Amino acid sequence: MIEVDVAFSGSSTKAPGHAGFAEALNSLKPVRVSGSSGGAIVAAAWSLRGSEFVKEMVVNTNFKKYLKVNWWSLAKFAFYGYVSNGDALYKDLQRAFRRHTFSSPKLSSDLYITASNMTDGELEIYSRETTPTMPLALAVYRSVTLPGVFKPKDRGRKKIFMS
């Protein structure tokens, strides 16, 4: 039997296209699935609950609700360095992924999510091996975060992450 590994590239605009490919994964049964940015949403959603969950996460979601640009958001950018605090997006990711971590037995494949640690200038790879107790929602949020757009969720760490 051939082992299949799948990597979903970044960009929220590619995520709906990835959703179509995710349906084909149901028959391929990949051993490892990885993603960055919009691809992190797809990879985590597929690994946890399959292609229907991917569609729910990326095709049926109005992403505009997470980024409302108005005078107040521009003022926040000027004073705080971000347009949106990201709370709505993070809460939706927490609701979707519940309390699942990288060591969750519900994951159908080994999952790898990447995020750039801009403070240290390093790529961080979240997985069962490196971060078994990290919530999937936090890893995905770090991967989709763009500096200046969403406020980092650093859990007390003074580091900035981006996709």
Secondary structure, 3 states (H helix, E strand, C coil): CCCCEEEECCCCCCHHHHHHHHHHHHHHCCCEEEEECHHHHHHHHHHHHCHHHHHHHHHCCCHHHHCCCCHHHHHHHHHHCCCECCHHHHHHHHHHHCCCECCCCCCCCEEEEEEEECCCCEEEEECCCCCCCCEHHHHHHHHHCCCCCECCCCCCCCCCEEC
